[in-house]
Structures are given as structure tokens and as C-alpha cells.
Amino acid sequence: MRIFTTAAAVVTLALHAARSAEPVSFSPAALVSHQTGGNHVEHLIAVFPQAGNKFEISLPFIPRWFAYGPSGRSVYATVIIETGPMSAALQKGILKIELDPMRVSAIQGLDAFYEIGPFAVSQGEDLVVSGGAKGDYPAGSCGVYEIRLPAVEIRAAIETSDCQAGSPWRVLSLSPEKTEALISSNHSLALLDLAKGSIKKIEGQLSGGSFSPDGKWIAALQSDPKAPSKTVLIDRANLASRRDLGGVGDAEVVWSPDSRFLLHAVYRPACPSQNPLALETLEVQTGNRALVKDSICNSGSSRQVGWVRSDIKR
């Protein structure tokens, strides 16, 4: 049985910096878009603190693949550029967007990629792991690549010349130790050893997933042809050990920085068609689910959800 309340989960972490003993809090967030007139669409991050009102951070681009920086102060994106009134193209590379203050910079050295797929960012934001394709379409090579920052050193963790339509691997999450990537391979969930390039399939009808920041768990989506997808918790030390966290149509598993909560978007049929989602937190220890009240009908439709520092300047 689902348990719904209207309290938003706000994660509070202790600062280790000597000059400040104040706790750091993170709030649920969602990537949304608003039609502002004519054909122009504004893209922004809606943030839902427990204390205070919802606030929005405008983004100066059209995002395609999108990731929240674990610091809570940045996001990363590949972007679409408008080339005419009814035409658009993908811009090469990945942008880093610092949120406070707003500053956009391109990660240099990625010109060899004609396609970059979904990517994951390390906790220290010094490593991006992405599926991608290099060379001239459809020839060239594709694989999963480590992009080390800030110097931008690129290394192929796994690579092939058998590229049908970009990389056959989709990167979902990066382990806290930066040794493994959780990937989708041949429509299955798998672990990629970044140093060895070996792939280990995780058994079961599993799709999306992510590592917990404390490194103990993998949260994954279990699909069943006869039932909506639900969330399962996998013991990283024993992949056969699993706990059913329930759910009806769960579609994301995004960990809070303290590994206590999972965040995902839920469909709300009473909401307008252009803004049909709300955010829901799942407390891992108890299995309790709670709707984030201010997010109802305010979470867009993209399902790009994450956590942002609550003290970002409005």
C-alpha cells in the first residue's frame, strides 16, 4: 500500500569545512519548460524546499541529456541549438552550468565525438562517464568513455567499431569509488568495470538504476509484462540479495546525497497535460512514500529530477 503525505523530504548533511558548522540541505528539483509566447520555450529548474516557497533557475539553452551535479550547485547537459524557425541541431560536447552564480562553460576536448549519449558525473565532479560515438557518422568508433576534469583526459573504458546508431551502451550511474559504471547493455542492466572494460550482467528484468552515494546499494527499476514497474534495492556486495520497495509505474531512481531517500516523478491525471507530474520521495529504510506538495502540477513532463542545494541564491 502506498503511503502519501504532503511533506517534502529535505536532505541535511554536515559540512566538513572548518570555517562553517552550518548544515547543508538539498531540495528535490525537476527540469521543466514553459511556453513564454509564440514558439519560444523557456527551460528551467524548479526547486522545492521544505522551508520556503518553490523557486526557479532559468537555463539559457535547450537541454537534451541532463545530469545534476552531486554538489547541488551545478548541472551538466548536452544541448540542442535552433538553426532556423523550424529546425534544430545537436551542439557538440557537454556544458557545465554552475548555478550560484550562473555560469556556463563548455567541457573542452570533446570535438571528436559526433554523438554523446546519457552520462553520469562523479561525486567530486572530476569525472564524467558517457556513452558516445567518435569519427564520421556512421563510421568510426563508439563505446563508454571516461572524461577526467578539469584537464579533460579521455580514455575508452570499452570501445568497438560495430556502431549501428551511436553507442550500444547507455550510462546510468557512476559508483562513488569511480571504479564501476551502471549501464544498460542489450536491454539489460549491467556493471561495467571501468579499468578492465568487463561487463557483468545483473540478473532480472531490470531497467534504470543508480548507485547509492554511500556505495552500499543499487536502486533499480524492475519491469514485469503483467504489472507496472516498481523499485527494488540491490545489495551491492551480493547482487542476488534484493528488497522490494514497491511502486506503481516507477520510472526513476535518484538517490538523495545522504542515501536515505529515492526521488522520482509520478503522473498526476488531474494536472494539465503540459505539466502532468509531481515529485515523490521514497524513504529507503521504511519504504514510506511522500508527495512533495508544491511540486504537484509544477514538475513539468521531462522526468529529469534530482537534488539542488537549498541555499542557491534566487
C-alpha atoms as one frame of an Amber mdcrd trajectory, in Angstrom:
protein
   0.000   0.000   0.000   1.294   3.442  -0.886   1.700   5.968   1.902   1.199
   9.587   0.840   1.846  12.713   2.853   2.425  16.275   1.779   5.790  16.781
   3.445   8.779  17.297   1.187  11.973  15.484   2.085  14.863  17.870   2.504
  18.228  16.226   2.992  20.554  17.786   5.556  24.264  16.973   5.569  27.003
  18.141   7.916  29.632  20.417   6.441  33.213  19.297   6.961  34.686  22.662
   6.108  36.391  24.197   9.138  35.035  27.649   8.519  31.383  26.640   8.755
  29.484  24.327  11.078  26.114  25.035   9.468  24.357  22.039   7.893  23.871
  21.844   4.129  20.405  20.987   2.876  19.342  19.675  -0.513  15.886  20.030
  -2.046  14.068  17.981  -4.705  14.159  19.560  -8.146  12.834  18.965 -11.659
  13.681  20.190 -15.142  10.604  21.915 -16.578   9.726  24.018 -19.598   7.324
  26.927 -20.030   5.887  28.394 -23.236   6.580  32.112 -22.935   4.944  33.408
 -26.086   4.898  32.432 -29.742   7.033  29.356 -30.286   9.593  30.248 -27.624
  10.015  27.766 -24.776  11.926  28.601 -21.598  13.732  25.782 -19.784  14.347
  25.986 -16.058  14.985  24.011 -12.892  12.140  24.125 -10.380  13.363  23.630
  -6.787  11.039  22.651  -3.920  12.493  23.421  -0.453  10.648  22.275   2.647
  11.245  25.644   4.277  10.112  28.418   1.959   8.493  28.572  -1.422   9.351
  26.924  -4.706  11.909  28.823  -6.774  13.113  28.508 -10.352  16.512  28.733
 -12.043  16.358  29.659 -15.740  18.642  27.847 -18.173  19.978  29.624 -21.268
  19.726  26.619 -23.606  17.565  23.703 -24.759  18.785  20.592 -22.917  18.908
  17.087 -24.324  20.824  14.768 -21.943  20.936  16.249 -18.476  22.587  15.411
 -15.129  22.542  17.095 -11.718  25.975  17.691 -10.207  26.294  15.874  -6.833
  27.469  19.134  -5.222  23.949  20.511  -5.675  25.427  23.668  -7.183  25.761
  22.619 -10.820  24.131  20.725 -13.663  25.562  19.239 -16.860  23.887  18.971
 -20.250  24.186  18.275 -23.917  22.166  20.881 -25.781  20.090  21.466 -28.868
  20.637  24.655 -30.853  17.991  26.246 -33.051  19.247  26.603 -36.615  16.078
  28.135 -38.025  12.387  28.776 -37.281  11.563  25.067 -37.587  14.957  23.373
 -37.419  17.483  22.418 -34.769  20.745  20.507 -34.383  22.794  18.987 -31.596
  25.678  21.062 -30.303  28.858  19.061 -29.834  30.174  18.414 -26.352  28.876
  18.826 -22.811  28.157  22.040 -20.934  28.723  22.570 -17.217  26.330  25.063
 -15.664  27.231  26.481 -12.255  24.063  27.694 -10.565  25.309  30.185  -7.980
  26.202  32.440  -9.652  25.012  31.243 -13.061  27.986  30.478 -15.290  28.009
  28.266 -18.393  31.201  26.695 -19.720  31.852  24.003 -22.308  33.940  20.961
 -21.400  36.768  21.281 -23.907  38.346  18.477 -25.938  35.170  16.628 -26.980
  35.138  17.655 -30.655  35.980  14.094 -31.767  32.532  12.918 -30.627  29.737
  13.261 -33.148  27.330  11.885 -30.564  27.316  11.886 -26.766  24.695   9.814
 -25.012  23.437   9.792 -21.426  26.236  10.386 -18.921  26.981  10.253 -15.196
  29.010  12.645 -13.040  31.210  11.588 -10.103  30.584  12.836  -6.569  33.631
  15.095  -6.748  32.580  16.253 -10.242  36.061  15.408 -11.513  34.920  12.573
 -13.795  32.169  12.231 -16.398  31.421   8.800 -17.847  29.412   8.734 -21.061
  28.400   6.570 -23.929  29.410   8.157 -27.212  30.457   7.794 -30.823  33.540
   9.273 -32.481  34.617   9.841 -36.083  32.283  10.431 -39.018  28.768   9.009
 -38.918  28.126   6.095 -39.392  31.788   5.015 -39.411  34.240   5.476 -36.569
  34.136   4.006 -33.093  31.758   4.025 -30.179  31.823   2.968 -26.562  31.866
   4.168 -22.981  34.410   6.881 -22.212  35.938   8.365 -19.086  36.298  12.161
 -19.281  38.526  13.403 -16.462  38.199  17.020 -15.374  39.374  19.720 -15.365
  42.260  18.795 -17.677  39.920  16.736 -19.928  41.748  13.457 -20.292  39.662
  10.988 -22.314  40.011   7.226 -22.059  37.868   4.482 -23.568  36.649   2.046
 -20.915  35.158  -0.087 -23.688  35.121   0.611 -27.412  34.036  -1.031 -30.668
  33.822  -0.217 -34.378  30.452  -2.001 -34.625  28.338   1.133 -34.291  24.799
   0.938 -35.589  23.369   4.168 -34.214  25.812   5.634 -31.731  26.961   3.756
 -28.657  25.236   0.425 -27.868  25.745   1.175 -24.151  23.750   3.667 -22.103
  25.448   5.012 -18.969  23.089   5.320 -15.992  25.215   5.910 -12.888  28.780
   6.006 -11.578  29.924   4.266  -8.391  31.220   6.512  -5.567  34.684   4.950
  -5.921  34.662   5.775  -9.679  35.545   2.143 -10.467  32.255   0.960 -11.982
  29.503   2.343 -14.167  25.949   1.077 -14.117  24.934   0.721 -17.753  22.164
  -0.565 -19.972  23.605  -3.226 -22.299  21.464  -5.242 -24.734  18.344  -4.049
 -22.905  19.679  -5.373 -19.589  21.171  -3.744 -16.507  24.901  -4.404 -16.113
  28.041  -3.300 -14.277  30.990  -2.065 -16.322  34.431  -2.313 -14.695  35.990
   0.919 -15.949  39.592  -0.265 -15.580  39.162  -3.726 -17.128  36.368  -2.981
 -19.599  34.499  -6.107 -18.466  30.710  -6.210 -18.247  28.750  -8.174 -15.632
  25.022  -8.551 -16.210  22.705  -8.050 -13.236  20.107 -10.807 -13.474  16.413
  -9.983 -13.609  14.029  -7.846 -15.630  15.709  -4.605 -14.628  15.971  -1.300
 -16.459  17.045   2.040 -14.965  19.144   2.175 -11.831  21.675   4.106  -9.758
  24.334   3.618  -7.060  23.681   4.974  -3.592  26.188   7.707  -2.633  27.401
   5.607   0.326  28.238   2.778  -2.097  26.128   0.124  -0.343  23.175  -0.217
  -2.697  21.920  -0.152  -6.254  18.347   1.023  -6.686  16.808  -0.381  -9.855
  13.511  -0.499 -11.711  12.019  -3.953 -12.092   9.681  -4.402 -15.023   7.074
  -7.091 -15.475   4.887  -7.534 -18.581   1.930  -8.157 -16.272   2.475  -5.260
 -13.841   3.778  -1.652 -13.739   7.451  -1.169 -12.938   8.488  -0.973  -9.283
  11.645  -0.169  -7.332  13.969  -2.807  -5.913  17.007  -2.325  -3.691  20.025
  -4.486  -4.575  22.831  -5.186  -2.109  25.995  -4.186  -3.917  28.022  -6.775
  -2.007  25.590  -9.535  -3.048  23.664  -8.759  -6.221  21.272 -11.642  -5.595
  20.106 -10.041  -2.315  17.198  -7.724  -3.049  14.461  -5.842  -1.250  11.155
  -4.919  -2.856  10.356  -1.215  -2.319   7.074  -1.396  -4.234   5.722   1.227
  -6.568   3.245   1.581  -9.400   4.867   2.764 -12.609   8.126   3.984 -11.022
  10.313   5.451 -13.772  13.352   6.987 -11.995  15.558   6.122  -9.033  17.550
   9.188  -7.961  19.339   8.986  -4.600  19.483  11.810  -2.105  23.072  12.806
  -1.172  22.750  11.108   2.244  21.479   7.801   0.750  18.267   7.985   2.807
  15.751   8.796   0.081  14.971   7.995  -3.526  13.285  10.595  -5.702  11.105
  10.043  -8.728   8.281  11.663 -10.680   4.696  10.425 -10.583   1.922  11.039
 -13.087  -0.996  13.094 -11.801  -4.007  12.778 -14.138  -5.690  15.862 -12.663
  -2.761  18.079 -13.723  -2.632  19.965 -17.057  -1.274  17.907 -19.963   1.824
  20.116 -20.308   2.665  19.782 -16.600   1.415  16.325 -15.586   3.970  15.326
 -12.943   4.650  15.641  -9.242   7.710  14.597  -7.252   7.622  11.781  -4.746
  10.253  10.780  -2.208  10.740   7.218  -1.015  12.391   6.702   2.366  14.593
   3.653   1.861  14.607   2.401   5.473  10.832   2.446   5.985   9.527   2.266
   2.418   7.288   5.288   3.085   6.465   7.475   0.098   5.628  11.172   0.329
   4.432  13.604  -2.310   6.299  16.907  -2.436   3.285  19.198  -2.081   4.474
  22.232  -4.072   5.642  20.002  -6.921   2.141  18.812  -7.831   1.413  20.053
 -11.386   4.691  22.045 -11.199   7.239  19.374 -12.219   6.968  19.514 -15.998
   6.956  16.409 -18.164  10.637  15.565 -18.762  11.187  13.328 -15.687  14.661
  14.857 -15.258  14.649  15.018 -11.472  17.423  15.493  -8.922  18.643  17.373
  -5.845  19.779  21.005  -5.643  21.280  22.928  -2.719  18.541  24.730  -0.830
  20.702  27.838  -0.327  21.153  28.599  -4.034  20.545  32.330  -4.475  17.159
  33.073  -6.047
